[in-house]
Structure formats: C-alpha cells, structure tokens
Amino acid sequence: MVKQRCPYLFASQPVFVGAQHIRQMAEVVRAVESVVAMPQYRELVLAGSPTVAQLAPTGALGVFFGYDFHLIDGHLGLIEINTNAGGAMLNAVMARAHRACCADLGAMAPTPAEIESFEKAIVGMFRHEWALAGRTVPLKTIAIVDSSPWDQYLYPEFLLFQKLFERHGLHTIIADPSEFEWRDGALRHGIQVVDLVYNRLTDFYLELPESSALREAYLLEGIVLTPHPQAHALYANKRRLALLSDARQLEGLGVPPSVQKILLENIPRTEVVEAADAQRLWAARRSLFFKPVAGFGSRAAYRGDKLTKGVWQDILAGDYVAQEMVKPGARSTGRVDSPVSMKFDLRAYAYNASVQWLSARVYQGQTTNFRTSGGGFAPVYTTPDASVGE
C-alpha cells in the first residue's frame, strides 16, 4: 500500500544530528510543558478558546505531540507544535528496516530492543491516558478516527496502529467520525461500544456536523478522547508561539528566568498579524514566515519572500501569525557526481513532557510535502560531536 499510494513516504537517506542538539530539543519540550502547566498560562489561554476546549479533559494529557524544529549551522528553532502528529508508527517500522539492512550502524541508530521498547511504550501511553481519566476497568476498545481515514495519505499508519493494538489485546476500529452514535450512555460504532478515541481529526474542536456524536460523548465524559480540544488550545494554536516567544508576556506570567532563556533562545520570534502592523510586516516580509493560526499540514502557509500583494491581502484579512524565518537544514542525496540538495526538519514525538522518538522529514519546496523523490520520513542518526553530518 505504501508503494502504491505514497511512494515518497520514506526518504532515501538518513539525517545526522549531534547528541547535544537532541538534548537541546528535549530541554525545549520540557520548558514548553512547564509553562503550559502554569495555572496563569492556562487561565489566559483558555479564556479566549472555544467552550469545548475549556472543559477539563478528565486527566488525559494527549498522545503524540509533535514538536517540529529546524536545525541549521548549529542553530535550533522550534517552528511549530502539533497535537495530533502523524508518523510515529511509520518511523518505528522504518527503524526496523534500517537496522535489518545496515547492520554496522553501531550506536548511531536505535537498537532492535529500543525499537521494541518504543512500540510497547505506545501501547502503554494509551493505557496511561485511560488510567489518568479515572477509568478503573481494563481498556478494551480503541477507535482510530479521521475524516474518510481510508483516503488519508497516512492510512497505512492507521493499519499499523491497529495491528499493534490488537497484538496487545485491544480491539481496534478505524472509522470516520460520522460512523459513531451516542446512545444509551455510550459511544457506539454499530454494536461495538468504544472506550477510547485516538483522535486524528483536524476538526480540532469537534465543530463539524459529522463530529457531533464524538462531541457529545466527550462533553458527557462518555469516552476518553486523546488528543483532545483543550490540548490543541493550549499547545497547537499558533498564537501560543507568539506568547512563548514574547519576553514581556513570559515575565508577566511569572515564568522562571531559566525557562524564559530556553524559550527565547529556541523559539523564533512570532507575532499575531494585525492590520495596524501591515506596513511594518510587509517591509520585513523577506525575513518572515506567515502561518494561519488554526492551520495544519503547512496549508496556506507562506514564505514572506514569495508573497504577492494578493496573498498579502488574504493574510491581513485572515487570522495569521508572522514568524521569524529559521531556515531548514540541508541534506545532499543522490549520486556523488550529481548530488541533489534537499531540506529537512526534525520532529520530536513527545508525551508527558518527555521525547519518545525523533524523526526527520526530508523535502524540496517551501514546506514538507511527502511529494519529493528521495524525500519523506528519514531516520535520525546520532553522532557524538557534529551538529549535522554529511
């Protein structure tokens, strides 16, 4: 299926990252999580969020947060946080394949035992979410939910998750949100009662009509939903990057100076685009990247040096942030006598303030796209000294 539907899902070359930068990414994740845990941060952010996001999610934290970084010339920049990041299971499979064909990788790559441990940790993470929500009976049924999941580019990953969960005794459904109903105090898929929903929807606040059963079940605490609307409001809305990169706001929230330093050094300056600042931002556009506040998958995101006047008017009329440009890393692929220049970013999959796995996405063009020959998910090999290897 991968060969037929998504031939550029896996890159032809790995990416090399120094151990010090891996530690630095983990430090940034912990710093962000420490701020999000502050009551004053949550009160400020949730006050302007949709009602469904203000509902306390009964303990669940949210699975598979994706912290996306650019790394170039030793400089690290957190460019985005996602709360339903895809690809973790695909990366585990990829790691097994690389180990199978490259036996001399040594300590640079994860060992088979580490890969197996990661897969077990995935299952344990979902069981932990179940327990955090106060459920005392065993978790039995998981639903992986996305819009028309069989048409999604990463549908093969859903099948891999299904196999993983079922190997651990968890009955698993893959379904569109419209296939569920809230009936007799339970979320049902046909006759099957669903315990936990692994949420891959980009309808982050369950606002669409087809999400109505999920929304009702969530509001009535009839399911454990992970990740949930509040997680998106706290982390993934692009306005949060504006707050987390603003020294004045961090100071006002009472963020410790040591945490402020980590955030300000590693999150590129981000600001909400306001009409009053149009002239200044247009003049500075070549050093900025513009993203919709509620965007995902790099949709409607623009490099400032590529902007037309027409697109600029759309940005001003929309809900956007402007982020200081941090160029992606560079990687050469192909033959030695005819190398091809590629870009890459790094994704740290995190849960409960800890990095679970690190992957790279290799591409050409403005943003990651999984449409580039030789591009796609790439394993990250760790070198002891160099920041980025050749």
N, C-alpha and C positions, 0 to 999 in steps of 0.2 A: 504493500500500500504506500509506503514511503517513497519507493522508486516511482510509482505511477502518479501519485498526487502531489508530492512535494520533493522533487529531486534535488533541491538546493537547501535541504534542511540541515545537512551536516557539512561542515567546511572540510576542505582538503588538507588543511594544515592546522597544527595546534598554535596556541598563543603562549608565550613565556612571560611570567610575571614574578618579580622578586618577592621573597618571603616578607620583606619589610612592608611592601605595599599591600600584601594580603592582610597583614596585621593592622595596617592603617585603615583598610576598609572595615574590618571588624570593629575598630575603635569608633569609626564614624557611625556605624549601625548602633552601637551601644549609646553613643551620645544622643542620637535622634530619639531612641527609645526612652532615654532618661527624661528628655524634655516632654515627650508625649505623655509620660506617666504623671507629670505635674498637674495637680488639680486646677491651677490657674490657667495653664495652657488649654486643658480640656474645656474649661468653662468658656474661655474666649472663643475657641474654635467652634464648639457645638452650638453656641448661642445663635450663630448665623447659618447653621446647617439645616437640611430638611428634617422634618419631625421624626421620620423613621430612623434617622441617624442619631437622634437624641435619646432613643430608647437604649437603656443599658442592656448589652447583649448577654446577660446571664453568665458571665465569666469567660466565654470563648474569646481567644486572642485574635485569631485569624491565621490561616495557614498560608505558606508560600508567599511571603512578602518578597518583592524583588527590588533590591537597591542597585540601580544602574549607574555605573561610573565610566568616565573617560580617564584614560591614563596616557599621558604623552610627555616625553622629556622629564620624567620623574614627577610631574605634577598630576595630582589626583583630583577629580571633580565629581561630586555626586550630582548627576543631572536630573534624576527622576526617582520617585518611589512608586512602586506598583503594589496593589494589594491582591491581585489575582494573577500573579506572574506565571506564565506557562513555561514548560520546557524542562522542569527538574527531572521528571521520569525519563525523558528522552536523553538527558545528559548522563544519567546512570547507565543506560543501555550503551551509549556511546563510549563511556569509560571502560566498560567491559570489552567492547570491540577493540579499543586501542591496546588494552593490556594483552588481548589474545594475539594480536599481530605484531606487537612491538615489545618483545619480552625483555629487552635491555633498557627499559625506561628508568629502572632503578627507583630512586626516591623522588624523582621529579613528579611522578603521576600517582594517583591513588592506587593502593593495593587492592586485590580482589576482596580482601577482608574488609577494607574501608568502604568499598562499594556496596557490599552486602550489608554492612552496618548502616549505611545511609538509607537503603531501601527499608530496613527494619525500622529505622527512625521515622520514616514517612508514615508508616502504619501507626507507630507509637504516638506520633503527633496528632493524628485524628482521634485516637483513643483518649489522648490527653485533653483535647478540646471537649470531648464528650464528658469527661470527668469534671473539668472546670465548670461546665454548665450545670453541675449538680446532679447529673444522672447517676443513679446507683445500680441500675440493671445493666447487663452487658450490651455493648453496641452490636447491633445485628445487621442493619441495612444502611448502606450509603447510596445516595443518588448523586451522580456527577451531572451537573445541569449547565447547559449553554443553549443559546438560540440555534436551532437546527444543528445539533452537535455533529451529525454525520457529514455536514457540509463545511465544517470548520477546518482550517488548514492544519490544526494540531489534533484533529480527530484521532490519528494513530496513538497519540499520547493518552487519550481517554481510554482506549482499549488496553494499553499497557497498565494504567492505573487499575482498571477493572480486574485484570489478571492478578496484579499484585495483591489487591484487597481480598480477592476470593481465595488466593493461596493461604491467606491468614484467617479464613473463616468468616469473611464479611461479604454478605450478599450485596452485589453492586449493580445499580441501574444507570444507564446513560440515557438522558432524556432532555427534551425541550421543556421549558417551564410551563407551556400550555397543556402538557400532558398530565398535570397533577390537579388534584382537587382536595379541598379542606372539608372533611366530612367526619361526623361523629367524633370530634375532638382529635383527629389525626390527619396528617398529610398522607394522601394515598396516591399511588401510581397503579391504576387498576385495582386489584385486590390487595396489593402489597402496601403495607404501612412503612413509611420512610422515617428513619431515626435522625439521620444527619445528612445535610446537603452540602456537598463540595461545590461551592459557587464559582463558576467560571463566566458568569454573565457580565456584560459591560453595561447592563441596566443596573447601575450601582446602588440605586435607592429603590429598586423594585417598583418603578412608576408605570411601566407599560402594562396594558390590559392582560397580556399573556402571563405576567408575573403575579397576578392577583392572588392566586392560591398560595404561592410562596410567601407573599407579603402577609397574608392573614395568618398563616401558620407561624411566621416569625414574630408578629406582633402579639400573638396569643401564647408565645413560648411553647409551641407545639413541636418545634424542631430545633436542632442545633444547626445554625447556618454559619458556614465559615468559608471564606472571609465574609464579613457582614457589613451593612451600610455604615456603621459607626467607624469601622476601620478605614474605610475609604475617606470619610470626612476628616479623620484625624491625621492620615498619612498621605493619601494619594492625590487629593485635590491640589493642583499646582500652586494655589495660594499659600500652602504650607511652606513651600520652598522660599517664598518671599519672606515669611515670618522667620524661618530658621536661618536665613542669611542676613538678617537685619540686626545689627548690634544694639540699636536702641530698643527694639522690641524685646530682644532676649534679656537685656538688662532690666527692662520693666517687669518682666515675668519672674525675675529673681533667679535666672539660670546661673549656676556657679561659673566663675571666670574660666576655670579649666575646661568646662564643657563648651562655653562660648568660643574659646580659642579653637577647639577641634572643628566646630561647625563652621565658623567664619573662614577658616583656612581651607576647608574641603568642600564647601557648597558654594558654587558660583553665585555672585550677587544676582538676585531675582527680584523683580518688582511687578506689581499689577499694572497693566497698561490703562492709563486714564487719559481721556481726551485732553485734559489740561496739559499733559506732558507730551502731546503728539509731536510738536516741533523738535523738542529735545531728543526724543527717542528716534525720530526719523533721521536726524543728523548723526546719531550714534549707531544707526542700524547695522552697519557692517561688522560691528563687534558684538552683536546680539543675536539670540535665537528666540523666536516667538512661538509660544505653545498655548493652545486653548486650555483654560482652567480645568475643564472636565474631560479633556482629551485622553486618548489611549492609542497605543499602537502607532504612534508618530503621525496620526491622521491630522490634517490641517495644521501641521507644524512647519515653520518656515525659517530658513536661514536669512538673516537680515540683508546680507549682500546679494541675495537673489530676489528681493521683494520688488514687485511692480506697484505703481500707485494704486491700481485697482485692488490688489490684495491688501495693501496697507489700509485702505478704507474699510475692507471687511474686518480686519483686525481691530480697528478702532470701534467698529460697531459691535464686535463680539466681546467675549469675555476671555481675555488673554493675559499671559504674563510674558515679560521680556527677561531673558536670562543671559547673563554674560557668557560669551562664547568660550567654551573649552573644547578644543579640537579633539577628535577621537585619536586613538593610537593608530599606528600604521604597521602593516604586515605585508611582506612580499611573498607571493605564491607563484606557482608555475615553474617553468624551466629556468635554470641558471642563466642561460644565454638570452632568455626573453621573459624576465620577471614581470609579474602583474602586481601593481600596487593596490592593496586592499586596506580598508579601515576596520577597526574593531572597537567594541565597547565591552565592559565587564559587568556581569550580573551576579550579585551575591544573593543567594536564596537564604532567607532568614526566618527564624521563628523564635519568639520569646527572647528577643534581643541577642540571639546567637546566630552566627553564619553557619548554615548547614552544608552548603555546597557553593562552588564558584565555577562559573562558566563564562565563555566569551561568545560574542556574536560578530561574525566577520561579514563584511558587505562592501558594496560600492554605492555611490549616490549620496543623497542628502541624509538619509536615516536608514536604520536597519530594515531589511525588507524581505529576506529569505527568497530573493529572486535573482541572486547573483551566482553565476557559475563559479564554483570554488568557495562560495560563501556559505553561511549558516552557523549553527551552533558549533563551537570549537572547544576542545578540552583546554584547560589551563594547566600548564606545566610550571612547577615552581622551581626557580633557581635560587641558590643561596645568596647571590650578590647582585646580579644585574637587575635593573628595574624592568627592562624589556629586552628580550633576546631577539636574535635574528632568526 
